[in-house]
Amino acid sequence: MAATPWLLLLCLSLAAGGVLQARAQPDSNGFISIDCGLQGEEGYVDTATKLSYYPDTGFTDGAGTCRNISADYITPSLCKGMYTVRSFPSGPRNCYTLRSLVPGLKYLIRAKFMYGNYDALRQPPIFDLHIGVNHWHTVNITKPHVEKSVEAILVVPDDFVQVCLINTGAGTPFISSLELRPLKKTIYPQVTAAHGLLLSERINFGQIDENNVIRYPGDTYDRIWTPVVSSGTYTEVSTTSKVIPDSLFEVPTTVMQTAMRPRNVSSGMSLSWDPEPQPNNPSPGYIIIMHFSELEFLLFNVTREFSINLNNEPWHPDNIMPKYLYGAAIYNSVPSWKSRYDISIIPTVRATQPPIINAIETYTVVTTTNLGTDSLDVSAIMAIKVKYQVHKNWFGDPCGPETVMVWDRLTCSYATTSPPRIIRLDLSLRGLNGDISSFFTNLKAIQYLNLSNNNLVGSIPDALSQLTSLTVLDLSHNQLNGAIPSRLLKRVEDGSLNLRYGNNRDLCANDNSCRLEPKWKSNLAIYIVVPVVVSMIVVIVVVVLFCSLRRKRQGSMNNSVEPQNEATTSYVPGNNAHRDSFSLHQLESRRFTYEELKIITNNFQRVLGQGGFGYVYDGFLEDDTQVAVKLRSHSSTQGFKEFLAEAHILTWIHHKNLVNLIGYCKDGEYMALVYEYMSEGTLHEHLEGSKHNGGRLSWRQRLRIALDSAQGLEYLHKGCDPPLIHRDVKASNILLNARLEARIADFGLSKTFSGGNDYVSTTTLVGTPGYVDPEYHATMQLTAKSDVYSFGVVLLELVTGKPAVVREAAPINIIHWSRQRMERGNIESVVDARMCGIYDVNSVWKVVEIALKCTACVSPQRPTMTDVVDQLQECIELEEGRTIEVGNNGFYTSGGSDNPDLSYNAYIADQSSDSTTFQTEHGVKRVHSMPTGPATR
């Protein structure tokens, strides 16, 4: 979600909530720490972590009730955050909203619960937890004194996340505390945009103090490490020396400084647990992460070596030899599903020392693929909610989960690969006061809007006419005044809008202020009885049908027939004066009439996008082929010349990386181009996050898009005769199909050059700010290197995820923004955080270098597109070489990045996974265990 709408909402909330809302923000560490149910405005500092906890007032919509647990359950060891709860006796869903986050970053989210008989009913509840529209966990409180913690690590797609409590009919949901911690994007590689990790257990072996729970500040990410102490069979091993952590999990040195091993060299170690089924996941798969470090300095003739089995089969293909004071992790990336998990750590025949283990983490996998409502729709409807104080069942995501939690009096459309959109909103009889909010105009997919029978005042916003999908607008029975905007009247006249505005006493007070042109097909519903002469209607219908049939017959007989009274127009592409004249007669593509376009697009119902030429509409041909129809707007600055240029060029040239033209329309004043349908929209939409994947294109996908686009431009420069300069290369002119294959689009400004000249003199500067070649800007001489410059800007957008003009304290071109950071030698400060660190660093460096060469101020210093294509292919080879060949079933070993001798830092194998309930052999005592975790034996 874009930050700006939420910033506006934040300001609105600040006006209402004052200092409380100001505290509903991350602290200097990026942490959010909430004591749910804490009353008053003051927070406190936790004695153990020294972190500040605040009341939850600024994070909820004021729903719920603050309660104290029974004094019978308050003990000296109970942390203060468990003293109070917020319960939610009303509504099926109540949510906490955590804002000011970094989209695409990984976060640890932890919710804690202690019933404590706060309601004096002695009936612990069962309820569901959701993160956004995705199920997180079913909370089953079994005993009043038990503390339950539910923790997940996931990628947050927007600049906010919602944690929702769902009433399932088994008791009143409640919560004691809620914590959010940002993580470095490179750790926990199993966490992706599609899958998160739900903690089962996080254990620190070898502690001698059963109360020594390690969390912040010992763990900079505030993970909670539960100590396990031995009762005799195992021996604790420890060191005071610093242990260098591995880079993928960054286990704190205080955890890695202790370990546990058997007393005898020949003895092994065993860990066991049974899966913990969930109602929505009866057979959970598990991810297991085991941490090892040698803590004893071993002489050359002393060997600690062991293997790891799962259910009596090798879990790891190689033997393990931990390195002295270097942390390393063995983990699986693909979850496994087993009826029981028995892990054995067994010494090899060469071992002279028993095996060792420092820590272990086990997780189940939670799916995060359910899409929340379109971010622009969310920001609009939330602003409407705040303005009109709508609360009834307006909590959480507006459209999801589908059929279960949709907001009251709101209807959404759902697609498989794109976020839900709000298409109907009925706020009639809701006591709305004030003017008609401008945020209604941000509901771009709305088809039906009913604001009738309220107390709305002021005029009707003209911007409502821009809602191209809107077919019914009911404003009747309010207190509106003034005139109906002319553009709304025009839509009423052309039949695209049914407008109801009766019973607004001061609306249309001037007799001429709402007058329509005298068209019989007007849909204006003003509840006035108009006498109609039946015979005249019959005559009109007959005439219309006759004309329509005649036009269709003409179109079907010859798709190239010119409209009557239209002069044939010749077009000479580019500056090539010797090229034969060209007219619409010579186009090979199909010609459509305007009436046919209306049928194809269902009366231009669904808008796919908008550009300088006009709107682009979704359509289907007779054979159900999906197409995109770009219809010229009457207000467009691009005229017949640009229309004809693009139609001609796309008929003349063909390449797999150029958009395919299916047909065109030149019907009187109507001009349109019909293209192949590109289901994934523009590259710009993906990078800005308005597409469903929220900008989370992988680096490999971005490289492939870059190469596809470069090959398209190379064809224009080298493969065409005469060659073409595109002149408007930018991310919004790169379209993506369902396989994310890229096509260059929009050739209305293109120019040819030939005859030995490598430039074209122009009199008018065209292009998009941020992409325009400065040399072209200064000299007005256009070259193929001008396209190279613009493509370099696109490359930087692919790397950084930033727009061509970066909006920070002051607007700055992405080239300067990138150069400033590259000079520091830190690639991470440049790369889009939404890629979560999953990329080959060398390939990223190379792409940035290519981009900076492309954007050199002097064109001779820039490479050709052929050079760019060759170098991008090398980048793809580097990226493809990043992943070492997968072993048997997807296991990995990671080690300390500073240890050159680490012997098991390769990609490993087997299909095992999370863990929930641990049992260690021979009387190991586990303390401070999580309720979902393992039981010892």
N, C-alpha and C positions, 0 to 999 in steps of 0.2 A: 504494500500500500504506500502511496506517495505520502511523504511526511507532511506536506502543507495542509491538507484537509484535517489531519489529526491535530496539527498544531492549532488550527482554528478551534477545533472542539476543545482542546485543552484550555484555550483562552476562555471559551464559554464556561467551562467547568470551574476555572479559577474564579470567575466572577461570582459563581454560586457557592464555591466551597472554600475560597480564601486560602489560608496557609495550609490547610489539610491537603488540598490538591497539590500544592507545591511539594509536599513531602512524598507524594505518590510518584516519585521519579527515582531512577537508579542513583546510588551514591557514587563516590569517586572511583570505586572499584567496579562500577556497573552492577552492583548488587541491589536487589530489592528484598527487603525483609519486613514481613507484615505479621503483626500479632493480631489475629482475627478475634473480634469481639472486645478488644481493649477499648474502654470508654475514655472520653475526654480528647484533648488535642495533643497531649504530650506523649512522647515515646520514651524509650529508655535504652540504656546500653547493656547488652548481655554480658554477664560477668565472665563467661568462659571464652567467648569469641571476640569480645570488645566491639561487636557490630551493633549498630543502632537499629532498633525495631520500632515501628510506628503503628498507630491504629489503622484499621482497614477502611476508614470512612472514605478516603479519597480514591479507593479502588473499586468500589461497588456503586450501584445506582441507588443506594439508600435502602435496599431491600434487606430483609432478615432482621434478627433480634440478637442483641448482645446479651450473653448469659455467662454466669460464673459456675465453674464446676463445684460439686459438693466439697465442703471442707474436709470430709472424711478421706478424700483422695489426694489432698495436698501434703506432700512429704518434703523433707529437707533436700532430697536429691532431685525433686521434680523441677524442671526448668520453668521459668516464669511464663514462657510462651504457651504453656499448657493450662494456665490458670483460667483462661476465658475461652469461650467459643462464640462463633456467630452461627445461629441456626436459621434455617430457611423453611418455615412451615407453609409458606404460600408459593404457588407457582410450580410448574413442572421443571423449570430450569432457572438457576440463578448463577451469575458469573462475576468473577473478578477480572478486570482488565489491567494488564501490565503494559505500560507504554514506554515510549522513547527507547525502543530497542533498535538493534542493527539488523535490517532484513538480510536473511541468508546466513546469519551467524548461528553457531551451536550454543544452546543454553541448557543448563541443568535446572530443572523445576522440581521443587520438593514441597509436598503438602503433608501436614501432620495432623493427627486426629487423636483426641483423648476424650472419651464420652464423659467420664467422671460423674455420671448421673446428674447432669446439669439440669434436667427437666423433672427430676424426682420421680420419673416413671419406671426406672430400672428396665428399660427396653432399648438396648443398643440397636441402632438402625443398620440397614443395608441400602446402599445407594451407589450410583455410578459417578465417575469423574470423567469429564471430557476435556481435551485440549483443543480448543476451537470446535470443529465439527467431527473430530476423531475421538473414538473411545480410548480412554487411557487405562482405567482400572475400575473394578467393582470393589468398593470399600465395604468390608464386612466386619463390623465391630462386634467382637464376641464377649468382651468383659469390660466393665467400667474402668478398671485401673490400667488397662493395657494401652500403651502408646503405639500408634500405628503410623508408619511413615511410608509414603508413596513417592517414588522419585523416578524421573525420566530425563533422558538426554535426547534432545531433538533439535532439528533445524527450524528456526522461526522464519516463516516466509515474508512476514510484514514487519512494520515498525511497532507492532503491538502483538500481544498474545492474550487469549482469554482462557481462563481456567473455570470450568463450569461444573456445578453440582447438580445432578439430575435425580429428581424424585422418582423412584421406581415403585412406590407404593408399599415399601417395607420399612417405613419409619422416616422421620424428618432428617434430611441431610444437615450436616454441620461441619465446621472446620475449625481447627485450633490455630494453625499458623501456615503461612505460605511464603516460600523463599525462591528467588530466581538468581542464578549465577551464570555470567557469561563464560564460555570456554573458548580456548584458542581453536581456530578453525581446523587445524591440522590434527588434533587429537581425536581419538575414537573414530577411526575411519569407517567403522560399520554404520555410523549414523549418516544418513543421507536425507535428501528432501522427501524421499518416499518411505523411509523407515527410521524410527527412533528406537531407543533402548529403554526398557523398563527394568529398574534395578531389582534384582532378587537378593543378592548379598554382596557385601564388600568387606573382606576380612583381612585383618592384619595379624599374621602369625608371629609367635615368639615373644609376646609381651609377658612381662612378669607381674604387671599391675593390671588387674582386671578392670579398673576404672579409667584406664588411660585411653580414652577415645580421642582419636586424632582427627581434627577438622581445622577450619580457619583459626588462627593464621598459619598453623602447621602445614595445611594444604591450601595453597593460594586460591584454589577453585572451591573451597569449602565442601569438598566431598567428606563424608563421614566414614571413617575406617574403624570398624568394630574389632576390639582386641580378642584374641583367642589365646588362652594360657593352657599349658600342659599340666596334667595331674600326675605325671610320673613316668609314663612310657616314652614320651618324647622329651627332647632336650631343647631349651631355648638357646639360640645363638645370637649374639649382638655385637655391635661395634660402635665406637664413638666417631669413627672416621666418616667423612662425607661420601655418600654413594651417588655417583653420577646417574641421573634418571634417564630412562629411554625417552625418545622424542615423541612417540605416538601416544603415550598415556601420562607421562610426567608424574609418576608416583612420587610423592614427597620423600625426601631422604629420611625423615623420621620413621616412615613406614618401612623403607627398605633397610634400615639399620638393624632390624630384628628379623629373625627367621626361626623356623622349627625344623628339627630333624630327628630321626629315630636314634635310639641309644646304640643300637648295634649296626655294624656295617652291612650285614646281610639282610637287615629288615627294610621293608618298604613302608610307604605311607598310603593311606586310603581315604578318599573323600566320596561321600555318597549322598544322593538326594532323590526325591521323587518329584516329578513335575507338579506344579500347582496350577490346575485348570482354572480358567476364567469363563464366565458365562458366554462371552463372545469369542473365546479362544480356548476350547476344551482340551486341545492338545498343543500346548505352547512349545515352540522350539527355543533352544538356548544358545547363547553366546558365552563362551568361557574365556577369560583372560587371566593367565597365570604369570606371576611376577617372580623373577629369580635374580639373585645376586650373591656372589661368593663373599662372605664376610670374614673368612679366616685365610690368612696368608699361607698357602700350601707350598711345601717344598717340591722340587722337580719330580721326585719319585712318589709323590702322593697325588692321588687322582679322585676327584668327585665327578662321577658320571652316572647318569640315570636315563631311563626311558619312561614314557608316559603312555599308559593304556586307558582306553575307555571301554568298559564292558568286555574286558579280556581281549580287546583288539587294539593294535597300535593306533594311538591318537595322533602322534607326531612321528613322522618317518625317520627322524634322526635322533641320536642320543644327545642329551643335554649336558653341557659342561659350563656352568656359570662362571663368568669372569670376575676377578677380584675387584670389588667396589664399583662395578658397572651394572646398572639395572638393565634388565632385558625382559621382554614379554613374549609369551607364546599365546596365540589366540586364533580363533576361527572367525572367518568373515561371513560364512554361510551358516545359518542356524541349523541344528539337527533336531530331529524329533525321535525320542526314545521313551519307552515306558518307565525306565529307571536309569539313573546315571551312577555308575561306579567308576571313579577315576583311581588308578593305581600309579604311584610313582615308585619305580623299581630300580635298584642299583644294577649296573651292568657287571659282567664278569671281570672287567678291568678295574672296577671301583675299589679303592682302599678307604674311602670315606662314604658314609651313608648319604642318601639324597637330602635335599634341602628345599624349602619353599618359604618365600617371604610374604606373599600376599596373593589373594585371588579375588576376582570380580566375576559375578555371574549375572546375566541379563536375559530377559525374554524380549522378543521383538514386537514392537507396536507399529502398526501401519499408519502412515500419515498422508495417504494418497487422496483422501476425501478432500474435495476442493471447497473452500469457503466462498461466500458470495463475492462477486466482483468488487475489488477494492474501492473503485469510484462510487459504486452503488452504496457500499457500506458507509463511506464517509458522508454521502448525501443523506441517507436515511437516518444516520446518527445525529446529524445536524438538525434534521426535521424533528427528531425525537426530543432533542434538547430545547428547541425553540417552542414547541407546542406542549412540552411536558407530557408526552405520551408514555405511559408506563405499563399498561396492561399487556403482559406477555411479550414485551419488547425487550428481551434480554438475550445476550449471546449473538450468534450469527443469524442474520435475518432469514436466510433461506435453508438453513441446514441444522441437523441432518434432515434430508428430504422426507416429507410426509410425517415426520415425528415432531420437529421443533420449529416449524416455520412460524414466523411472527403472525399475530392475530391480524386479520383483514389485509393480508398481503399475499400475493401470488407470485411465484417465481418460475422461470423456465430453466430446464436442466439439460446440459449436453455432456457427452462423455469426456471430452478433452478440454472443455473450457469452463470457467467458473459459472455458477448460477447467476441469473440476472433477474432483477425485479421487473415484472411486466404489468402487474396490477396492484393498485393501492386504493383502498376504500377508507377514507377518513370522514365519511359523512356522520353527522350526529355525534361528533366527538368533542364539542365545545371549544373548537379551535378559535383563538383570538389573534388579533394582529393582522399584518399584511400577508400576502401569499409569498412564502419563502422562495428566494432565488435558488435554493438547493433542490427544489423540485426539477429545475432544468438540468440538473446533473444526473438524473435518472434516465440515461440515454436510451434504455431499452423499454421504457414504460409505454404500455399500449392503452391502459385504462386508468384514469385518475379521477376520483370522485371526492370533491371537497365540499359537497352540498350540505345545507342545513347546519351551518356553523355561524360564527360571528366575524368572519373575515372582512377586513376593510381595505381601503386603498384601491389602486387600479390593477388591472390584469397585466402581468408582466409580458412584454413583447417577446421575451426569450422563450416562452412556452411554445411559440410557433416553430422553434428549431428542433423540437422533439419529433423527429421524423417518424418514429414508430407509433406515436400517440394517435389513436383513432377515436377515443371518446374522452371528452373533458367536461365534467359536470361541476359548474360553479353556482348552481341555482341556490336560492334561499340563503343568501349572505347579505352583507352590507357594502358591496363593492360599488365603486363610482367611476366616472370618466367614460372613455370610449373603449371599444374593443379594438385592439391593435390591428392595423391593416393587414399584416401578414397572417394573422389568425383568420381574418375574414377571407383572405385569399384561399387559405386551405379549406375553409368551409365551402367556398364556391367551387373548388375543383373536386370536392367530394372526398377528400382524404381525412376530414375531421368532422366528427359530430360534436358540436358545441352546445351546451345547455347552460343558459345564464338567467333564466326567468326569476322573478321575485328578488331582484336587487334594485331597490327603489331609485338609487341615484346613478345607476348604470345606464348609459345611452340616453341621458336626460336631453341632450341635443338631438333633435330628430334625424340629423344627417350624420351623427357620429358613428352609427353602427349600420349604415346602409350598405347593402350588398349590391353587386352588379346583378342585373336581372337575368340570372341563369336558373333554368327550371330544375336543375339537378341539385340545388343547394340542400345541404344536410343540416342547416342551422335549426336546432330544436329550441324554439322560443315559445312553444305552447300557444301559438296563435292559429286560429282556424282560418285557412285560406281557401276561398272558393276556387274550384278547379273545373275547367271546362273539359269534360271527358273526351269530346271529339278532338280537341286540340292535342291532348296527350297522345291519342292514337296516331294522329298525323305525325307528331314529332318522333314517336317510336319507330314508325315505318321509315321515315327519312333517315334516322340514325342507323337503323339496321341495313338499309340499302347502301348507304355510304360506307359502312364498315365492311360489308360483303364485297363491295367493289374494290376497296383498298386492299383487302386480303387477297382477292383474286389477282390484282395487279402484282402484289408482292410475291405470290407463289409462282406466277408465270415467269417472272424475270427478276432476280434479286439485284440486278444492276441497273434497273430503270431509275432514271433521275426523277425527283419530284417535279411536279409542274411548276413552270415559271422560275426554275432554278438554272442559273447560267452555269455552264461547265467551267470549272476552275482548274487551271494548270498549276503545278507545283514543281519547282526545281530544287531538289534537296541541297542543303548546305550552300556552298559557294560554287558548285560545279555548273558553270554556265553552259557547258557542252552536253550535259545530260539531256536525254529526250524529255519533253514535257510529259507530265503525269497527271492524271485526273482520277476521280473516284471510279470511273468506268473500268480502270485497269486493275483495281484491287482484286486479288484472288480470293479474299476471305468473303464469308457470307454477309449479305446485307440484310439488316433487320429494319422493320418499321417501328415507329414509336409504340404503336398498339401492341406489336409483338413483344416489345420489351416490357410493357406493363404486364402482359400475361406471364412472361418468363420470370419476372421478379415479384409476382403476386402484388401488383400495384406498388412496386418499390417499397415493400414492407420492411425488409431487414437491411440495415446499413452495416457494411463491413468496415468502412473507413471513409476518410475525407482528405482531399488534397487541394492543390491550387486550381485544378480543373473542375472539381466538384465532388459529389458523393459517389462512393462505390457501393453497389447493392448486390446482395446475394440472389442468384437465380438458377433455374433449372430449364434445360432445353427439352424438346419433345421426347428424347430418348433418356431422360433423367440425368444427363450429364450436368454436373454442377459447374456454374460459371460465375464470374465476377463482372458486373456491368458498371462501367465508369461513365456516368451521365454528366455532361457539362452543365454547370450551374449558370443561370442567367447573370449572376453577379461575378462570374469568374473573369479574371483578367486575361486568361488564356483563350484565344479565339480560334477561328477556323484554320488559321495557318498552323498553329500548334497541333490541333486535332488531326489535320491532314498529314502533317509531318510524322506523327507517331503511327498513324494508320499505315502510311506508306513504308516507313522503316520496318515495322514488324511484319509486313507482307514481303518485304524484300530480303530480310535476313532471318536466319534460323540457326539456333544453337541451343544446346541442352541447358545452358545457364542464362538464357534470355527468356523472358516471359513470352508465352505463346498467345498470339492473337487469333481468336476464333471468328470474329466478325465485327461489324461496325454499323452505326445508324447515322444517317444524315437525312432527316425527315423534317423539312421546313426549318424551324428554329431549333429543333432538337438534334443534338449531336451526342453520340455515345460510342464507346469502344467495349467490346465483349472479349474478355480474356479467359484463359484457363483459371480454374479456382485454386487458390493457394491457401490451404486450410489453416496453416499456422501463422498467417498474417505477415507482418513486417518484422525485420530484425530489430527495428527501433522499439516495437512493442515488447519484444522479449527482453531487451536490455533494460528498458525502463521499468519492467515488472508488471505491465498491464495485461500481458498474456497470462494464461493459467499457470505456467511454471514459474512466474514471478522472477524472471531474470536468471533462473538457475540452470542455464545452459552449461554443460560440462566443457572443459577446455578442449577436449577432442571434438565435440560438436562445433565449437566456435572456430577451431582450425579448419574443419571441413567447410563451414560456411564461408570463411575467408578465401579458401582455395576455389570454391565454386564461383564466387563473385569475381575473383581475379581472372579466372578463365573466361568468364563472360566478357569482361572488359578487354582482355587480350584479344578475343575474337573481333571485337569492335575495332580495335586499333590495327590489327594485323590480318584478320581473316576476311574483312569486308573489302569490296571494291566498288566505289572508293571507300577508304577507311572513315570511321565515325568517331567523333568526340561526343561523349554522353552529355557533359556539362552540368549534370545535377546528381552526381554520385553521392549518396548518403544512406544512412541506415534505414530510413523509411522508404527508400526506393529499392530495397533488397527484400524480396518476398521469399517465403519458405513454404514448402509443401509438407505433406504429412510425414515424410521421411527426413524433414529438415534439410532438404536439398534447396540450394539458393538459386534464385533467378533475378537478374537485373530487370528493372521495370522503369516506366515513365520516360519515353523518348521524345516528348513534345518539344524539348529544348535542344535536341541533338543537332550537331553540325557535321558536314562532311569536309574533308580536306584532301586535295590531290594535286596533281600537276607539279610535283617536286617541292611544293611548299609544305613546310612542317608546322605552319601555323595558319590561323584564320583571323583576319582583322574583323572586329565587331564594333558596333556603335552603341550597343546596349549591354550593360553588365547584368548577367543573370546567375542564379545559383542561390544557395542557402547559407545564411551567416554561419560561420564556423567551419564551413567546408570549402569556401571559395579560395582558389589559388591567389596569393597576394601578388604574384607577378602578373597574372591575368588582370587583376584589379588595377594594377598600376599602368600597364601598357595597352590594355584592351586587345591584346593579341592572344588568341586562344590556341593551345597546343594539346596534344595527347597527354603531356606531362601535367596538365591541369587536372585531368581525371586521376592521374597517379597521386597528386597531392590530396585530392578528396578521399581517395581510397586509403591513404595513410591515416587520415582522421578516423575512418571506419575501423581500421585495424586497432587504433588506440581505444576506441569505444569497446571493441570486443575484449581487449585485455582488461580494461579498467572497469567496465560497466558504467562509466560516466558518459554524459552527453557531450556533444561537440563543444558546447559552451558550459563550463562547470560553474554552477551557482554557489559560491561560497561567500565570504565576507564581501567580495566584489567579484563580478563575473570575470572568468579567466578562460582563455582558449585551452582546450584539452592538451594541445601540443606543449604549451608552456607549463601547464599543470604537471604533465608527465615528466618533462625535462627536469624540472625542479627536484622531483623525487628521485629520478634516476641518477642525478648527480650525487646523491647520498649513498648510492650503491645498494639500496634496499629494495629489492623487487617486490617484497610483500606490501610495501606502502603504495604500490602502483596497481597490483593485481586485484581484480574484483573479489571481494570477500565471499561472495555467494558461490564461488567455486570451491570453497572449503579446503583450499590448499592441495587439491587433487590435480596435480599437473607436473610435467617435467620442467624444472626451473630453466634448463638450457633452452628449451623450445620457447618458453615465454620471453626470455631475454632476447632471443633471436627475432621474434615477432616484433617486439618493441623497437629493436634496432632497425628492422625493415621499415616500420612505420615512421621512424624519425628520419630515415633517408628519403622516404617518399615525400615527406613534408619539408624538405630543405627549401630555403627561400628562393634559391636560384634553380631553375628547371634543369640545366645540364647536370646538376649534382644528383638529380633524382634517377632512380632506376626505371627501366621500361617495365610494362606489365608482364612481358615475357620473363624478365629477370625476377620479378616478384613471384610469379607462379612457380618458378624453379625453387626459390628459397622457401616458399611456403610448403612445398612438397618435402623439403628437407626437415622442416619443423614437424610435420606430421610423422615422419620416420623417427625423429627423436622422441615424440610423445608415445608412439607405438612401442618403442623400446623401453619405455619407463617401467612397464609392468613385466616383471620376471615371470616366466612360464608357471602357470598354476600347477600345484602338485595334485595329489589324489583327489582331495575334496575341499579345497579352499581354506587352508590354514596358513597362518603367517607367524613369523618370528620377528620381533623388533628388538633392537638393542640400543645402548647408549651411542648417540651419534659421534661422540668424541673418542670412541674406543676402536682403534684400527684393527685390533686383534679379535674382535668379537666373532665367534665361530658360527653362530646360527642367526644370521640376519637376513635370511632368504625367505622367499615365498614358500609356505608349507602346505600341508594337506590333511584332509579328513572332514567329515561332515558332522561336527558336534556343535554344541552351542551353549546357551544360557545355563544358569543354575539357580535353584531356588532354595532347596532345603538341604543343608550340609550335614553330613555325619562323618566325623573323623574317628578312626579306630583307636582303641586303647585309652579311653578315658580322657580325651581332650575336652576341656571346659570352654564353652563359648559364652561370652557374656555380652550384654547390651545388644542382643540379636534383634533383628527386625522381624516383625510378626510374619512376614512372607518368607523369611529365610530358613536356612537349614537347622535341623535339630541334631545335636551331637549325640554320639553314643560311646 
